[in-house]
């Protein structure tokens, strides 16, 4: 199996492209999802909040076929008007980023909404500026949700077929598209090997992230208990 995979340039190229897009998607989704979640939780009343919330969560309730086709039509119109972007890695990344941001926002928003506001208020009472409160208080508290959102969006991007099929171009065939195109011909050693590798890597990643999240939560509880006893 693994010898066949080592000689399969198409599969290895698709894997490298999928990993690159998934990494960019996960990082971008966490950043945009944090900003969107912060706006929805901290600023409960602003003009267009309902519309903004609906636009952020729309990809979660719309069929992926509809999302992919809509993005394709929009990007084709933009490409005709501006000459950019060509269908390829950039367009796939835009589609995955749209979908990933919706999932990341939900995960991070739930964590932000559960934070006790007294922590931030206490930090500001002690003289911390708003940006210091965010970096030194809020961000460490929501770090587990950031890791969860990163892993979720990375996985969603890595195995996406529908959006990638609509937005890919010549020379930008991702690993799921390669596997999907070969599925009609039956299983082959390369597909089996890549599946085994991905399962192993994902299992290790989830185990490491779960341990880190549990360790962080335990340390946070100890710090809160120590602060309460000191107060």
Backbone bond lengths (Angstrom), bond angles and torsions (degrees), N, CA, C in turn:
res aa  C-N    CA-C-N  psi(-1)  N-CA   C-N-CA  omega(-1)  CA-C   N-CA-C  phi
1 X - - - 1.468 - - 1.534 110.95 -
2 X 1.325 115.79 -53.27 1.457 119.26 -173.69 1.527 111.68 -72.14
3 X 1.335 116.74 -29.17 1.463 119.38 174.62 1.526 109.79 -67.03
4 X 1.333 116.85 -39.36 1.464 120.31 177.98 1.521 110.16 -65.78
5 X 1.349 117.13 -38.40 1.461 120.36 178.46 1.518 111.23 -65.82
6 X 1.331 116.97 -40.15 1.462 120.46 -178.94 1.519 112.08 -62.28
7 X 1.334 117.18 -27.49 1.454 120.18 179.04 1.506 114.69 -97.87
8 X 1.336 116.49 5.02 1.469 121.14 -178.26 1.531 108.98 -97.42
9 X 1.319 116.68 90.95 1.466 120.76 -176.32 1.527 112.00 -65.01
10 X 1.330 117.45 -35.70 1.469 120.04 -179.09 1.523 110.97 -64.72
11 X 1.339 116.73 -44.47 1.458 120.13 -179.66 1.529 111.19 -67.20
12 X 1.324 117.22 -43.27 1.465 120.64 179.73 1.522 111.67 -65.37
13 X 1.334 116.83 -38.56 1.457 119.93 176.32 1.514 111.86 -65.08
14 X 1.348 116.35 -40.99 1.459 119.99 176.53 1.511 112.49 -64.29
15 X 1.341 116.23 -38.45 1.464 120.33 178.09 1.522 111.16 -64.64
16 X 1.336 116.87 -44.82 1.462 120.34 179.53 1.524 110.97 -61.89
17 X 1.328 116.65 -42.18 1.465 120.32 179.32 1.526 110.87 -65.69
18 X 1.335 116.86 -42.68 1.464 120.40 179.97 1.522 111.57 -63.41
19 X 1.332 116.69 -41.35 1.466 120.07 178.69 1.526 111.41 -64.89
20 X 1.323 116.59 -40.32 1.468 120.00 179.06 1.527 110.76 -63.61
21 X 1.328 116.25 -46.57 1.467 119.89 -179.87 1.523 110.24 -65.59
22 X 1.340 117.60 -41.24 1.462 120.75 -178.47 1.527 111.43 -64.14
23 X 1.328 117.24 -40.62 1.468 120.40 177.56 1.523 111.34 -62.97
24 X 1.330 116.53 -46.34 1.465 120.03 178.87 1.531 110.90 -64.22
25 X 1.328 116.27 -40.15 1.460 120.36 -179.55 1.523 111.15 -65.30
26 X 1.341 116.99 -45.73 1.462 120.13 -178.15 1.523 111.35 -62.20
27 X 1.323 116.63 -45.61 1.474 119.87 -179.64 1.527 110.86 -65.43
28 X 1.321 117.23 -46.49 1.464 120.19 179.62 1.514 112.60 -64.75
29 X 1.334 116.96 -38.96 1.467 120.60 -179.17 1.514 111.76 -65.82
30 X 1.338 117.14 -39.15 1.464 120.32 179.37 1.530 110.50 -65.92
31 X 1.322 116.91 -41.55 1.467 119.70 179.77 1.534 110.17 -65.38
32 X 1.326 116.97 -51.48 1.464 120.20 -178.87 1.530 111.17 -66.86
33 X 1.335 116.94 -38.13 1.462 120.00 178.65 1.514 112.27 -65.02
34 X 1.336 117.01 -36.99 1.470 120.32 176.94 1.524 110.83 -64.59
35 X 1.327 116.57 -44.53 1.463 119.91 179.03 1.529 111.15 -62.95
36 X 1.346 116.46 -44.38 1.465 119.69 -179.68 1.526 111.10 -65.60
37 X 1.330 116.67 -43.86 1.463 119.91 179.79 1.523 111.25 -64.03
38 X 1.324 116.40 -40.25 1.464 120.39 179.33 1.526 110.21 -62.58
39 X 1.331 116.64 -41.69 1.469 120.20 179.47 1.526 111.15 -65.41
40 X 1.325 117.68 -40.83 1.460 120.92 -176.85 1.523 112.36 -73.43
41 X 1.347 117.12 -31.91 1.470 119.85 -176.74 1.523 111.60 -88.44
42 X 1.324 117.02 -44.36 1.465 120.48 -173.56 1.527 112.44 -83.71
43 X 1.317 117.83 -27.15 1.462 121.21 -178.78 1.517 107.93 -119.09
44 X 1.318 114.56 84.03 1.456 119.93 -173.08 1.525 112.61 -74.92
45 X 1.324 117.13 -17.82 1.462 119.44 -179.59 1.520 109.33 -130.41
46 X 1.301 116.44 105.56 1.460 121.44 171.39 1.523 107.78 -150.98
47 X 1.311 114.99 155.98 1.457 120.35 -175.54 1.535 110.40 -62.27
48 X 1.329 115.52 126.40 1.455 120.51 178.98 1.509 114.57 84.36
49 X 1.356 117.73 14.38 1.463 119.35 -177.48 1.522 111.60 -62.22
50 X 1.340 117.33 -42.66 1.464 120.33 -179.41 1.527 111.22 -63.45
51 X 1.333 115.66 -41.97 1.463 119.94 178.37 1.526 110.32 -64.93
52 X 1.319 116.69 -42.85 1.465 120.82 179.87 1.525 110.91 -62.80
53 X 1.338 116.53 -44.88 1.460 120.49 179.23 1.529 110.95 -62.26
54 X 1.343 116.14 -40.46 1.456 119.57 179.16 1.518 112.74 -66.08
55 X 1.337 116.37 -39.28 1.466 120.01 179.49 1.527 111.49 -67.16
56 X 1.340 116.30 -37.06 1.466 119.82 -179.87 1.529 110.63 -66.98
57 X 1.324 116.29 -41.39 1.470 119.65 -175.43 1.527 113.52 -90.47
58 X 1.327 118.68 -5.35 1.471 121.08 -177.40 1.526 113.23 -57.07
59 X 1.341 119.85 -43.64 1.476 118.58 -179.72 1.523 114.01 -60.84
60 X 1.337 117.79 -19.61 1.462 120.33 -179.47 1.514 111.99 -74.19
61 X 1.327 117.44 -28.52 1.472 120.88 -174.39 1.521 112.69 -108.31
62 X 1.318 117.39 -7.18 1.463 120.87 179.18 1.523 109.69 -93.77
63 X 1.345 117.31 142.15 1.472 119.23 175.57 1.521 110.64 -59.75
64 X 1.327 116.37 143.30 1.461 120.30 -177.83 1.524 111.91 -61.88
65 X 1.330 116.21 -30.30 1.467 119.60 178.36 1.524 109.85 -62.39
66 X 1.329 116.25 -42.28 1.462 120.85 179.80 1.525 110.21 -66.09
67 X 1.338 116.48 -43.25 1.467 120.47 178.71 1.526 110.37 -61.63
68 X 1.323 117.01 -46.32 1.459 120.96 -178.96 1.513 112.49 -63.52
69 X 1.336 116.93 -44.67 1.459 120.43 179.85 1.522 111.53 -65.90
70 X 1.332 117.20 -41.23 1.465 120.74 178.75 1.521 111.16 -62.26
71 X 1.328 115.74 -44.58 1.465 119.37 178.47 1.520 111.43 -64.10
72 X 1.320 116.71 -39.45 1.462 119.95 179.31 1.522 110.75 -61.22
73 X 1.329 117.13 -47.18 1.465 120.79 -179.92 1.529 111.04 -62.39
74 X 1.351 116.22 -42.06 1.458 119.58 -179.94 1.526 111.46 -65.07
75 X 1.337 116.62 -45.87 1.459 120.17 -176.90 1.523 112.12 -69.58
76 X 1.326 117.09 -32.60 1.465 119.62 175.17 1.526 110.31 -65.02
77 X 1.344 116.92 -41.62 1.460 120.63 177.87 1.525 110.99 -64.33
78 X 1.334 116.63 -42.00 1.460 120.29 178.57 1.525 110.60 -65.49
79 X 1.325 116.47 -39.94 1.462 119.73 -179.05 1.528 111.28 -66.18
80 X 1.317 116.66 -37.08 1.464 119.54 177.83 1.522 111.42 -68.17
81 X 1.345 116.02 -34.72 1.466 119.39 -177.22 1.529 112.07 -80.27
82 X 1.344 116.43 -39.21 1.466 120.29 -172.96 1.521 113.73 -112.26
83 X 1.327 116.48 -13.67 1.458 119.49 -176.11 1.510 113.64 79.54
84 X 1.309 117.54 10.08 1.463 122.37 -178.70 1.519 107.61 -153.11
85 X 1.330 121.01 143.35 1.471 125.70 1.54 1.526 111.58 -96.99
86 X 1.317 116.09 152.01 1.455 121.21 170.50 1.528 108.93 -70.97
87 X 1.327 116.04 149.92 1.463 119.26 178.05 1.526 109.49 -65.83
88 X 1.327 115.21 123.98 1.452 120.38 -177.35 1.505 110.31 173.17
89 X 1.317 117.12 -144.41 1.457 121.19 -174.86 1.528 111.97 -64.06
90 X 1.338 117.26 -34.71 1.469 119.56 -178.67 1.520 110.50 -68.37
91 X 1.319 117.68 -44.37 1.469 120.14 -179.15 1.525 111.18 -68.01
92 X 1.334 117.03 -38.03 1.471 119.13 176.15 1.523 109.87 -62.50
93 X 1.336 116.50 -43.34 1.459 120.07 179.65 1.528 111.67 -62.33
94 X 1.319 117.36 -40.03 1.472 120.22 178.34 1.524 110.41 -61.45
95 X 1.333 116.67 -44.38 1.462 119.64 178.93 1.514 112.56 -64.11
96 X 1.322 116.83 -44.45 1.461 120.13 179.20 1.528 111.15 -67.02
97 X 1.326 116.91 -35.77 1.466 120.66 179.08 1.525 110.77 -64.83
98 X 1.317 117.14 -39.75 1.465 120.84 177.90 1.522 110.69 -60.78
99 X 1.322 116.39 -46.72 1.461 120.19 -179.56 1.525 111.26 -70.10
100 X 1.330 117.30 -43.08 1.456 120.35 -178.10 1.512 113.52 -65.79
101 X 1.333 116.89 -35.98 1.464 120.05 179.77 1.523 111.04 -62.47
102 X 1.327 117.25 -36.95 1.467 120.43 179.14 1.528 110.72 -62.81
103 X 1.327 116.65 -45.22 1.468 119.63 179.25 1.527 111.17 -67.80
104 X 1.323 116.84 -42.50 1.465 119.85 -179.27 1.522 111.16 -63.09
105 X 1.311 117.19 -38.89 1.464 120.53 179.92 1.517 111.52 -62.08
106 X 1.329 117.24 -42.64 1.467 120.87 179.99 1.526 110.60 -62.75
107 X 1.333 116.73 -45.37 1.463 120.39 -178.17 1.526 111.22 -64.88
108 X 1.321 116.74 -47.68 1.466 120.60 -176.24 1.527 110.73 -72.91
109 X 1.328 117.43 -36.14 1.462 120.42 179.72 1.524 111.42 -62.39
110 X 1.331 117.01 -40.55 1.467 119.48 179.61 1.530 111.13 -63.54
111 X 1.316 116.52 -36.33 1.474 119.97 178.52 1.526 111.24 -71.61
112 X 1.319 116.54 -43.24 1.461 120.02 178.93 1.521 111.18 -61.71
113 X 1.324 116.75 -41.91 1.467 120.40 -177.92 1.526 111.59 -65.98
114 X 1.345 116.67 -25.60 1.466 119.88 -178.21 1.523 112.96 -86.16
115 X 1.339 118.18 -8.74 1.461 120.17 -179.41 1.526 110.67 -71.47
116 X 1.318 118.04 133.32 1.463 119.67 175.91 1.532 110.64 -68.15
117 X 1.320 118.59 126.02 1.467 120.51 -178.03 1.516 113.42 -65.48
118 X 1.340 117.11 -17.78 1.463 119.76 -179.04 1.527 112.24 -62.30
119 X 1.342 117.26 -28.95 1.463 119.78 -179.18 1.523 111.12 -64.86
120 X 1.315 116.53 -46.71 1.461 120.14 179.40 1.520 110.79 -68.96
121 X 1.331 116.81 -38.48 1.459 119.83 178.63 1.523 111.21 -64.24
122 X 1.324 116.14 -38.98 1.472 119.41 178.56 1.524 110.82 -65.41
123 X 1.335 116.21 -39.61 1.472 119.16 178.92 1.522 110.93 -64.25
124 X 1.325 117.41 -39.93 1.465 120.45 179.20 1.523 110.80 -70.01
125 X 1.343 117.21 -34.69 1.465 120.24 176.35 1.526 111.29 -63.67
126 X 1.329 116.01 -29.26 1.469 120.60 179.75 1.522 112.37 -84.96
127 X 1.318 116.93 2.64 1.455 120.42 173.85 1.512 116.02 105.62
128 X 1.322 119.21 4.68 1.462 121.19 -179.91 1.532 110.07 -75.15
129 X 1.301 115.32 139.00 1.462 120.58 175.30 1.530 109.69 -78.94
130 X 1.360 117.77 161.76 1.476 119.79 -177.64 1.519 113.95 -54.14
131 X 1.352 117.27 -41.68 1.469 117.81 -179.36 1.521 111.40 -70.19
132 X 1.351 117.19 -30.36 1.456 119.72 176.38 1.525 110.97 -70.45
133 X 1.335 116.23 -37.45 1.463 120.09 176.62 1.524 110.04 -60.92
134 X 1.342 116.70 -42.13 1.462 120.13 -179.03 1.524 111.02 -64.22
135 X 1.348 117.05 -49.71 1.462 120.83 -174.40 1.520 112.75 -73.99
136 X 1.347 117.99 -34.70 1.457 120.51 -172.28 1.527 113.84 -100.25
137 X 1.342 117.67 -19.43 1.464 120.27 -177.79 1.526 111.25 -117.64
138 X 1.340 115.92 -58.71 1.464 119.51 -173.64 1.522 112.15 -67.73
139 X 1.326 116.88 -48.65 1.470 119.89 -175.37 1.526 112.97 -61.37
140 X 1.350 119.54 -46.04 1.478 118.06 176.64 1.532 113.00 -62.05
141 X 1.338 116.51 -32.26 1.459 119.07 -179.25 1.522 112.44 -70.72
142 X 1.331 117.07 -31.63 1.466 119.43 -178.69 1.527 111.81 -98.79
143 X 1.340 117.17 7.02 1.471 120.48 -178.08 1.529 113.05 -55.15
144 X 1.356 119.95 -42.19 1.473 118.34 178.02 1.525 113.05 -59.19
145 X 1.319 117.29 -37.99 1.462 119.28 179.05 1.526 111.08 -70.25
146 X 1.328 117.62 -30.91 1.464 120.25 176.39 1.528 110.58 -65.60
147 X 1.337 115.92 -42.19 1.468 119.82 177.77 1.521 110.27 -64.30
148 X 1.339 116.77 -43.50 1.463 120.37 179.40 1.522 111.05 -62.43
149 X 1.326 116.43 -43.50 1.460 120.09 179.61 1.521 110.86 -65.12
150 X 1.352 116.96 -38.39 1.467 120.32 178.87 1.524 111.10 -62.62
151 X 1.327 116.47 -46.91 1.466 120.19 -179.98 1.520 111.41 -64.64
152 X 1.337 116.73 -40.95 1.459 120.17 -179.18 1.522 111.22 -63.96
153 X 1.323 117.18 -48.56 1.461 119.85 -177.92 1.526 111.85 -69.84
154 X 1.335 117.29 -32.64 1.469 120.29 175.42 1.525 110.30 -61.89
155 X 1.334 116.52 -44.58 1.463 120.67 -179.40 1.520 111.26 -67.23
156 X 1.330 117.22 -42.51 1.455 120.69 179.63 1.522 110.93 -61.01
157 X 1.323 116.14 -42.75 1.463 120.08 -179.92 1.526 111.28 -68.65
158 X 1.324 116.56 -40.07 1.464 120.49 -174.57 1.523 112.04 -63.97
159 X 1.345 117.40 -35.71 1.458 118.51 -175.51 1.532 113.68 -108.32
160 X 1.338 116.85 15.13 1.465 118.91 -179.55 1.528 110.90 -72.54
161 X 1.321 115.23 136.09 1.461 121.67 179.04 1.520 111.22 -115.23
162 X 1.334 116.42 -47.19 1.463 120.78 -169.34 1.526 111.80 -64.43
163 X 1.329 116.68 -55.81 1.467 119.82 -178.56 1.527 110.50 -63.49
164 X 1.336 116.34 -40.38 1.463 119.57 179.22 1.523 111.26 -62.09
165 X 1.327 117.07 -37.04 1.464 120.19 -179.92 1.522 111.30 -64.57
166 X 1.328 117.16 -37.39 1.462 120.81 179.50 1.528 112.38 -73.06
167 X 1.327 116.68 -37.38 1.462 120.38 -168.59 1.522 114.83 -103.11
168 X 1.325 117.74 -5.50 1.467 119.41 -179.80 1.524 110.40 -77.35
169 X 1.314 114.91 158.87 1.456 121.61 178.25 1.509 110.51 -133.52
170 X 1.306 117.85 -172.38 1.471 120.50 178.57 1.527 111.61 -59.43
171 X 1.316 116.04 130.40 1.454 120.03 178.95 1.505 114.79 80.45
172 X 1.324 118.28 9.45 1.477 120.85 -179.69 1.529 109.85 -130.84
173 X 1.312 116.13 51.66 1.460 121.93 179.24 1.521 109.33 -89.83
174 X 1.314 116.74 116.90 1.459 120.99 -178.75 1.523 110.65 -80.13
175 X 1.320 115.87 166.95 1.458 120.94 -178.23 1.536 113.28 -58.60
176 X 1.365 119.95 -45.93 1.464 118.35 177.59 1.531 113.13 -59.63
177 X 1.328 117.84 -34.17 1.458 119.86 178.25 1.526 111.05 -69.37
178 X 1.329 116.81 -36.93 1.471 120.01 176.45 1.530 110.03 -63.48
179 X 1.329 116.08 -46.62 1.467 120.03 -179.90 1.520 110.53 -63.62
180 X 1.334 117.04 -42.37 1.454 120.97 -178.81 1.531 111.34 -63.37
181 X 1.335 115.84 -39.92 1.462 118.94 -179.89 1.525 112.10 -68.41
182 X 1.331 117.17 -25.81 1.460 120.56 179.74 1.518 112.96 -91.39
183 X 1.326 117.39 -12.70 1.464 120.04 -174.95 1.525 111.80 -62.48
184 X 1.323 117.28 -31.20 1.463 120.38 -179.15 1.523 111.72 -68.25
185 X 1.338 117.18 -20.63 1.460 121.31 -178.60 1.523 112.23 -94.52
186 X 1.330 116.46 1.30 1.454 120.71 -178.67 1.520 111.69 94.80
187 X 1.315 115.25 170.63 1.464 120.30 -178.65 1.522 110.87 -70.74
188 X 1.333 115.41 148.71 1.464 119.23 173.34 1.526 108.74 -136.52
189 X 1.314 118.65 164.49 1.475 121.17 -174.01 1.523 113.97 -57.63
190 X 1.337 117.80 -35.53 1.467 119.79 -178.63 1.519 111.06 -63.02
191 X 1.333 116.75 -42.95 1.469 121.05 -179.79 1.524 109.86 -64.45
192 X 1.329 117.08 -43.40 1.464 120.25 178.89 1.521 111.42 -61.69
193 X 1.328 116.65 -42.80 1.465 120.38 -178.24 1.522 111.25 -66.83
194 X 1.329 117.26 -43.84 1.462 119.50 -178.22 1.525 110.76 -67.43
195 X 1.341 116.97 -34.41 1.464 120.55 177.25 1.520 111.06 -65.19
196 X 1.328 116.73 -43.37 1.466 120.36 179.46 1.525 111.22 -64.07
197 X 1.324 116.87 -41.68 1.465 120.40 179.50 1.527 111.26 -63.96
198 X 1.318 116.73 -44.47 1.465 120.24 -178.09 1.522 110.64 -64.79
199 X 1.338 116.78 -42.64 1.465 119.82 178.52 1.526 110.36 -60.14
200 X 1.321 116.86 -43.05 1.456 120.11 179.60 1.516 113.02 -64.59
201 X 1.334 116.16 -45.39 1.468 120.10 -178.80 1.522 110.76 -65.98
202 X 1.335 116.98 -42.88 1.468 120.58 -179.98 1.525 110.24 -64.20
203 X 1.329 117.31 -41.71 1.464 120.22 179.38 1.528 110.92 -61.19
204 X 1.335 116.68 -43.99 1.461 119.78 178.11 1.529 111.33 -64.63
205 X 1.336 116.50 -41.70 1.453 120.12 179.58 1.514 112.72 -63.50
206 X 1.329 116.87 -43.30 1.464 120.84 178.93 1.525 110.75 -65.54
207 X 1.339 116.58 -40.83 1.469 119.65 178.95 1.527 111.07 -62.99
208 X 1.340 116.10 -43.99 1.466 119.70 180.00 1.530 111.02 -65.45
209 X 1.326 116.70 -42.58 1.465 120.05 180.00 1.526 111.01 -66.32
210 X 1.332 117.37 -39.49 1.466 120.62 178.90 1.518 110.88 -63.47
211 X 1.351 115.50 -42.13 1.471 118.62 178.26 1.524 110.54 -63.25
212 X 1.329 117.44 -43.69 1.459 120.76 -178.06 1.526 111.30 -65.18
213 X 1.337 116.45 -42.20 1.465 119.92 179.64 1.529 110.44 -64.06
214 X 1.341 116.82 -44.58 1.469 120.17 179.46 1.528 110.46 -63.34
215 X 1.331 116.82 -41.19 1.472 120.78 178.89 1.528 110.90 -63.54
216 X 1.328 116.57 -42.38 1.464 120.66 -179.96 1.524 111.39 -65.41
217 X 1.329 116.16 -42.13 1.468 119.58 179.44 1.520 110.78 -65.11
218 X 1.318 116.87 -40.92 1.473 120.05 179.86 1.521 110.63 -64.45
219 X 1.329 116.91 -42.25 1.465 120.01 179.18 1.527 111.00 -65.88
220 X 1.353 116.54 -37.41 1.465 119.47 179.50 1.519 110.98 -65.37
221 X 1.344 116.86 -41.45 1.455 119.79 178.89 1.529 111.16 -63.20
222 X 1.328 115.96 -40.49 1.462 119.06 178.43 1.525 111.18 -63.37
223 X 1.325 117.35 -40.96 1.463 120.66 179.18 1.521 111.20 -66.00
224 X 1.354 116.56 -40.58 1.469 119.66 178.43 1.519 110.67 -65.17
225 X 1.336 116.79 -42.67 1.471 119.83 179.04 1.522 110.93 -63.90
226 X 1.343 116.61 -40.50 1.462 119.89 179.30 1.523 111.23 -64.75
227 X 1.327 116.44 -40.35 1.462 120.37 178.26 1.520 110.98 -65.60
228 X 1.348 116.16 -38.44 1.461 119.31 179.65 1.529 111.39 -66.75
229 X 1.325 115.95 -40.18 1.473 118.29 177.76 1.520 111.45 -67.64
230 X 1.349 115.19 -36.20 1.465 117.76 179.23 1.511 112.29 -68.83
231 X 1.395 114.98 -31.70 1.458 118.01 178.84 1.512 111.36 -76.20
